[in-house]
Every structure is written in C-alpha cells, then in structure tokens.
C-alpha cells in the first residue's frame, strides 16, 4: 500500500505539471504565438510525438515541465539576435536571447512572444499557475464537500469532573476544585448537544462560542441520548480557557477568561457546505502565503535536521521526494479507504496551491518574473504615451538573466537541501 500511495502521488504530480503547462500552451496558441515544444519533465526524452507545429513529449525526470515559445526576448539594441561578448554577464544575456530564436522560421516575425501586447503576455504567463490554482480548488472542494474532513463535533467524548484552568496544564482534579457544570448537569459521554440556551446548533465552533459567551448564566441544554432528546440545565462557570483567533483556531500559549462547560468534543468526518468550504480554503491560502513568507527563516532548522540529526519540524518545507513519502504513508494509516483517498487528494491539492503561489513570485525565471516584466513594460509605454514621449519599446527581460541565474542557483541549493532532509530525516505522519 505504501508503494501504491507513492505511485498515486507521482501520477498526481505529473498531471499537475502537464495541467500547468497546458495553461501556457493554450493561451500562447490562442494569441498566435508559435510553440515548438510542450514537455513534461526534464532530461532525456522518453516519448514524443509531433502534432501540427508542436512536439509533445515526456522526459525522464518528472520534476517540472516547460513549453518553448519563440521570441521570448526582444532583439538586442543593435537589432541582432546573436552577438558575442567577453563579459560573462553580457554573455548570459546574449545566450538567452539567442536561444529564444533558435527555431525561427520565415513568417514567424509576427508570431514571437515579445511582439504580443503586454496584457497578452501576462495572460500567457499567468495561465500556468492559474491552472494549478483551479486544480487545487477543485480537489479541495471535492474532498470538503464529497468526503468531508475530520473535525470536532457537538457530540460528547468525555466529561470533566471539575473546573481546571487550562493554563495549569493538568487533567486530574485536586481537592478544592469545583465540580464542572457538565458533570453537575448530568451530561454523559455519547450525548449529542442539539441546542444551547435555545439556539439550535450542529457546529462545534458555534457551540464553543455560545459556551464562552455565557459565563455565570443558567442555560438549558438539549442533548440527544439513546434516540431521545433530553433537556439538562447547567450553570456555566467562568474559567481560564485557550484563546481563539478570528477563524476559530486555538492560539497556542494564550488564554482568556470565558464561559466553561467542561467536556471534550468527539471528532468525526463532517462534510462541509459550499460556504464553509470557501472559508476553509481562504484560511488555507492565508496559511500558505504566511508559510512562503517564512520560508527563509526555516532554513537553519532544515539544515540542522539534514546534517545535525535535529528533530524535523512538522511544518518543515518538503520537496517532491518528501511529499511522495507522505503519500505512501497515507495508505498505511489505519483509517477507512475513503479517508485515505481524501488525504491523498488533499496532498495533491496542497502541492498545486504551493505551485501557484511559488510561481507567482516576481522573480525570473519564474512565471511571476515574466509577468512583472510585462507589467513594467506596459507602465513605461503608457507613461511615455501620456507624456507624449517616444515609445521606449519592449522591455528587454533578457537583461535580467544574470539575476535569474542567481535566483535559479539559490532555488537549486534549497531544493538539494530539502531533498537531503527528505531522505535522511523525513517528515512523518504515522
């Protein structure tokens, strides 16, 4: 089953890459740009077939993909496509410019990428990451609304016998601790709370907020027990409880004084409606953005985990190898097959969300870098037009290639570090 999980993740990875490149390909062809190649993977070609003017193929290393569009960069200042320089930085620029015209054919002069309006280039470069975002949303909605996710419910797992401040970090009652309102009211494990203080609810977060908002009040609580509804009465205590943020998540290490009933909620797989699913996805996107911004700060801990035997943090960055390993572990968990499949889909969805956010960084050679270049060109040309100055012409993104090589070098080093950590000290879910 472990191997099955890895294979399924690999299939999801390849589809995600192909789906990403399809976004670039379809919009490039829509705007009349010639695309000689559409490839999934890097390295030696395993299979390829030419359809029309485009060669479609699969390569040996499934860690990415690309389409090749002619004329990615404009000609140099002298109008030539090729020239040589003794400067290594200038050589990088000229090599990039030359590669963009390798397969130029008669009649292609008006089919080059750089000749398209900036807004069209933005669409072509944005289409790839956007396809990953679409796939992530579809997979998230499929899991949330079709399978459901594990969360706390309004059913009672256990009842606390006394009131203990949550900051005390203990679960055993001591002499002098007052009885919990839940125990005093006769609440039992297995009960399902259907209303609190006259408010019907089947949502744990809503029930938790109702309890917290009523310290010191006598409240009727209707529970379902053995197929019948039973009304209990509890005087809600005031206690020190964990603080919650705006999305209902516990803020670790912070406490507030609020209402306290005294029971642990049972967990279960609950299907979400569309509104709750959208809210859930919004929270996950926010968390993903925060994680991406915090990525540089996680490098020291990642280094220690890879080379010093330090414990691998649960939120540590993972690469393709680590994600594939997690995909394998999912299918070894002692949970129903439907939940194994749901977790695997969530993994692929999270991977696609990360691809979207990462590719939108305004750095070459990422898609976001080309988008930034097109937007800057549009700003320059429109400003010149407004001020009645000569058109400055296309922005030469090729001049940024030395910076792109530096950025690519950093990405490669980071990828190697993550790969080593994934092999010697992987993130585990079981």
C-alpha positions in Angstrom: 0.0 0.0 0.0 3.0 2.3 0.7 4.1 1.9 -3.0 0.5 2.5 -4.2 0.5 5.8 -2.4 3.8 6.9 -3.9 2.6 5.9 -7.4 -0.7 7.8 -7.0 1.2 10.9 -5.9 3.5 10.6 -8.8 0.6 10.4 -11.2 -1.0 13.4 -9.5 2.4 15.3 -9.8 2.7 14.6 -13.5 -0.8 15.6 -14.2 -0.3 18.8 -12.2 2.8 19.7 -14.3 1.0 18.8 -17.5 -2.0 20.8 -16.5 0.2 23.8 -15.6 2.0 23.8 -19.0 -1.4 23.3 -20.8 -2.4 26.7 -19.4 0.7 28.3 -21.1 0.3 26.3 -24.3 -3.4 27.0 -24.8 -3.2 30.8 -24.3 0.0 31.1 -26.3 -1.7 29.4 -29.3 -4.8 31.5 -28.7 -2.7 34.6 -29.2 -0.9 33.2 -32.3 2.5 32.6 -30.6 4.4 29.6 -32.1 5.2 26.9 -29.6 7.7 24.3 -30.9 7.7 22.2 -27.8 5.4 21.1 -24.9 7.3 18.8 -22.5 6.5 17.2 -19.1 9.7 16.6 -17.2 13.4 17.4 -17.9 16.4 15.4 -19.2 16.3 12.7 -21.9 13.1 12.4 -23.9 11.2 9.1 -23.2 8.4 9.7 -25.7 7.4 12.5 -28.1 5.1 13.0 -31.0 4.6 16.0 -33.2 1.2 17.4 -33.8 1.0 20.3 -36.2 3.8 22.7 -35.3 4.3 21.5 -31.7 6.2 18.5 -30.4 4.5 16.9 -27.4 6.6 14.7 -25.1 7.5 13.2 -21.7 11.1 13.4 -20.3 12.9 11.2 -17.8 13.0 13.5 -14.7 9.4 14.3 -13.6 10.3 17.3 -11.5 8.9 20.0 -13.8 8.0 20.8 -17.4 8.1 23.5 -20.0 6.8 24.9 -23.2 9.1 26.6 -25.6 7.8 29.8 -27.3 9.8 31.6 -29.9 10.9 35.1 -29.3 10.7 35.2 -25.5 13.1 38.2 -25.6 13.3 41.1 -28.0 16.4 41.6 -30.2 19.4 43.4 -28.8 19.9 47.2 -29.1 21.7 46.6 -32.4 18.8 44.6 -33.7 20.8 41.4 -33.9 19.7 38.2 -32.4 23.2 36.9 -31.8 26.4 38.6 -30.8 29.3 37.7 -28.5 30.9 39.5 -25.6 33.9 38.8 -23.4 31.8 39.8 -20.3 30.3 36.7 -18.6 27.2 38.6 -17.6 26.7 40.0 -21.1 27.3 36.5 -22.4 24.4 35.2 -20.3 22.1 37.8 -21.8 23.2 37.1 -25.3 22.9 33.3 -24.9 19.3 33.7 -23.5 18.4 36.0 -26.4 19.9 33.6 -29.0 18.1 30.6 -27.5 14.8 32.4 -27.9 15.3 32.5 -31.7 16.8 29.0 -32.3 13.8 27.7 -34.3 12.8 31.0 -36.0 11.3 30.2 -39.4 10.2 32.5 -42.3 6.8 34.0 -41.4 7.5 33.9 -37.6 8.4 37.5 -37.3 4.8 38.3 -36.2 4.4 35.2 -34.1 7.0 35.9 -31.4 6.2 36.2 -27.7 7.7 39.6 -27.2 5.7 41.1 -30.1 2.4 40.5 -28.2 0.8 43.2 -26.2 1.9 43.2 -22.5 -1.6 42.2 -21.4 -1.5 39.1 -23.6 1.9 38.1 -22.3 0.6 38.5 -18.7 -2.3 36.1 -19.6 0.1 33.6 -21.1 2.4 33.5 -18.2 -0.4 33.7 -15.6 -2.3 30.9 -17.2 0.1 28.2 -16.0 -0.1 29.0 -12.2 -3.8 29.7 -12.6 -4.4 26.2 -13.8 -2.7 24.9 -10.6 -5.0 27.1 -8.6 -8.1 25.8 -10.4 -7.0 22.2 -9.8 -6.3 22.9 -6.1 -9.8 24.5 -5.7 -11.5 21.6 -7.5 -9.7 19.0 -5.4 -10.3 20.9 -2.1 -14.0 21.2 -2.9 -14.2 17.5 -3.9 -12.7 16.5 -0.5 -14.5 19.0 1.7 -18.0 18.5 0.1 -17.7 15.0 -1.1 -15.7 13.1 1.5 -15.7 15.5 4.5 -12.9 16.4 6.9 -12.1 15.3 10.4 -13.2 17.9 12.9 -14.7 18.4 16.3 -18.4 17.8 16.6 -21.2 18.6 19.1 -21.0 15.0 20.4 -19.5 14.4 23.8 -16.4 12.3 24.0 -15.7 12.7 27.8 -16.9 14.9 30.7 -14.6 16.8 33.0 -15.4 16.2 36.7 -14.0 19.6 37.8 -13.1 23.0 36.7 -9.3 23.4 35.9 -7.7 26.4 34.4 -6.3 25.3 31.0 -3.1 27.2 31.7 -2.3 24.8 34.6 -1.5 22.0 32.2 -3.1 19.2 34.2 -6.1 17.0 33.8 -6.5 15.4 37.2 -8.8 17.0 39.8 -7.4 18.2 43.1 -9.0 18.9 46.4 -10.8 22.2 46.3 -11.5 22.1 42.5 -15.2 22.9 41.9 -17.4 20.4 40.0 -17.7 21.1 36.3 -21.0 22.4 35.1 -21.3 19.5 32.6 -20.8 16.9 35.4 -23.3 18.7 37.7 -25.9 18.9 34.9 -25.6 15.2 34.1 -24.0 15.4 30.7 -22.7 12.0 29.6 -20.2 10.7 27.1 -22.1 9.8 23.8 -24.6 12.6 24.2 -25.0 14.9 21.2 -25.8 18.5 22.0 -28.5 19.8 19.7 -29.2 23.2 21.3 -27.7 25.5 23.8 -29.7 28.3 25.5 -32.4 27.9 22.9 -30.0 28.1 20.0 -30.1 25.1 17.7 -26.6 24.1 16.5 -24.7 21.3 14.9 -21.4 23.1 14.6 -18.7 22.8 17.2 -17.2 26.3 16.7 -20.6 27.9 17.1 -21.3 25.8 20.3 -17.9 26.7 21.7 -18.6 30.4 21.1 -22.0 30.1 22.8 -20.5 28.5 25.9 -17.7 31.0 26.1 -20.2 33.9 25.8 -22.3 32.9 28.8 -20.2 32.7 32.0 -22.3 32.7 35.2 -25.6 32.0 33.4 -28.0 29.2 33.9 -28.5 27.7 30.5 -30.9 24.9 29.2 -29.0 22.3 27.1 -30.9 19.9 24.9 -29.0 16.7 24.1 -29.8 13.6 22.0 -29.3 10.5 24.1 -30.4 7.0 23.0 -32.5 8.4 20.2 -34.4 10.7 22.5 -34.0 14.4 23.4 -33.2 15.2 27.0 -33.1 18.8 28.5 -30.4 19.5 31.0 -29.7 22.7 33.0 -26.2 23.9 33.6 -24.7 27.0 35.3 -21.8 27.9 33.1 -18.6 28.5 35.0 -16.1 31.3 34.4 -12.7 29.8 33.7 -9.3 30.5 32.0 -9.5 28.9 28.6 -7.4 28.9 25.4 -7.7 31.9 23.2 -9.2 31.5 19.7 -8.3 33.6 16.7 -10.8 35.0 14.2 -11.0 31.7 12.3 -11.8 29.7 15.4 -8.3 28.2 15.8 -6.6 27.9 19.2 -3.8 30.4 19.8 -1.1 28.4 21.5 0.1 29.7 24.8 -2.6 32.4 25.1 -5.6 32.3 27.4 -8.7 34.3 28.1 -11.4 34.3 30.9 -14.6 32.9 29.4 -17.5 30.6 29.9 -16.7 26.9 30.6 -19.0 23.8 30.5 -16.4 21.0 31.0 -16.5 18.3 28.3 -14.3 17.1 25.4 -15.9 17.2 22.0 -15.8 14.0 19.9 -14.2 14.1 16.4 -15.8 12.8 13.3 -15.7 13.2 9.5 -18.0 16.0 8.6 -19.0 17.1 5.0 -18.8 20.9 4.5 -21.3 23.0 2.6 -20.0 25.4 -0.1 -19.8 28.4 2.2 -17.8 26.6 4.8 -15.6 25.1 2.1 -14.8 28.6 0.7 -13.9 29.8 4.2 -11.7 26.8 4.8 -9.9 27.3 1.6 -9.4 31.0 2.3 -7.8 30.1 5.6 -5.5 27.6 4.0 -4.4 30.1 1.3 -3.6 32.6 4.0 -1.6 30.0 5.9 0.2 29.0 2.7 1.2 32.7 2.0 2.5 33.0 5.5 4.5 29.8 5.2 6.0 31.0 1.9 7.0 34.3 3.5 8.5 32.4 6.5 10.5 30.0 4.2 13.9 31.7 4.6 13.6 31.6 8.4 13.1 27.8 8.3 16.4 27.1 6.5 18.5 26.8 9.7 16.2 24.2 11.3 16.1 22.4 7.9 19.9 22.3 7.8 20.0 21.0 11.4 17.5 18.3 10.6 19.5 17.3 7.5 23.0 17.3 8.9 22.9 17.5 12.7 20.2 15.0 13.5 17.8 17.6 14.9 14.1 16.7 15.0 12.3 17.5 11.8 9.6 20.1 12.5 6.1 19.2 11.3 5.8 22.4 9.2 9.2 21.9 7.7 9.5 22.5 3.9 9.0 19.3 1.9 10.1 18.6 -1.6 8.7 16.1 -4.1 10.5 13.2 -2.5 9.2 14.0 0.9 5.6 14.6 -0.4 5.8 11.2 -2.2 6.8 9.5 1.0 3.9 11.1 2.9 1.7 10.0 0.0 2.9 6.4 0.7 2.4 6.7 4.4 -1.2 7.8 3.9 -2.1 4.4 2.5 -0.6 2.6 5.5 -2.8 4.5 8.1 -5.5 2.6 9.9 -8.3 4.6 8.6 -11.1 3.9 6.1 -10.0 3.7 2.4 -12.2 6.7 1.6 -10.3 8.8 4.1 -7.0 7.6 2.7 -8.1 8.7 -0.8 -9.3 12.1 0.7 -5.9 12.7 2.4 -4.1 11.8 -0.9 -6.3 14.3 -2.8 -5.6 16.9 -0.2 -1.8 16.3 -0.6 -2.0 16.9 -4.4 -4.3 19.9 -3.8 -1.8 21.4 -1.4 1.0 20.8 -3.9 -0.9 22.7 -6.6 -1.6 25.6 -4.2 2.1 25.8 -3.4 2.9 25.7 -7.2 0.6 28.6 -7.8 2.0 30.8 -5.0 5.6 29.9 -5.7 5.3 30.6 -9.4 3.7 34.0 -8.8 6.8 35.3 -7.0 8.0 38.3 -9.2 11.4 36.7 -9.8 12.9 35.3 -13.0 12.9 32.6 -14.2 9.5 32.0 -12.5 6.3 33.0 -14.3 5.8 35.9 -11.9 9.1 37.4 -13.1 7.9 37.4 -16.7 4.6 38.9 -15.6 6.4 41.6 -13.7 8.5 42.4 -16.8 5.3 42.7 -19.0 3.6 44.9 -16.4 6.7 47.2 -16.2 6.8 47.5 -20.0 3.1 48.4 -20.0 3.7 51.1 -17.4 6.7 52.5 -19.3 5.0 52.7 -22.6 1.7 54.1 -21.3 3.6 56.7 -19.2 5.6 57.7 -22.3 2.4 57.9 -24.3 0.7 60.1 -21.7 3.7 62.4 -21.5 4.0 62.4 -25.4 7.5 61.0 -25.3 8.9 58.4 -27.8 7.8 54.8 -27.3 10.6 53.1 -25.2 9.8 49.8 -27.0 9.6 46.4 -25.4 11.2 45.8 -22.0 14.3 43.6 -22.5 13.8 40.9 -19.9 16.9 39.2 -21.2 18.9 41.9 -19.3 17.7 40.3 -16.1 19.0 36.9 -17.0 22.1 37.2 -14.8 19.8 37.8 -11.8 17.7 34.9 -13.0 20.7 32.6 -12.9 21.5 33.7 -9.3 17.9 33.1 -8.3 17.9 29.7 -10.0 21.1 28.8 -8.2 19.5 29.7 -4.8 16.5 27.6 -5.7 18.6 24.6 -6.7 20.7 24.8 -3.5 17.4 25.0 -1.4 16.0 22.1 -3.4 19.1 19.9 -2.7 18.9 20.8 1.0 15.2 19.8 1.2 16.0 16.6 -0.8 18.7 15.6 1.7 16.4 16.3 4.6 13.6 14.3 3.0 15.9 11.3 2.6 17.8 11.3 5.9 15.2 12.8 8.2 11.7 12.9 6.6 8.5 14.4 7.8 6.3 11.6 9.0 2.5 11.4 9.6 2.4 8.0 11.3 
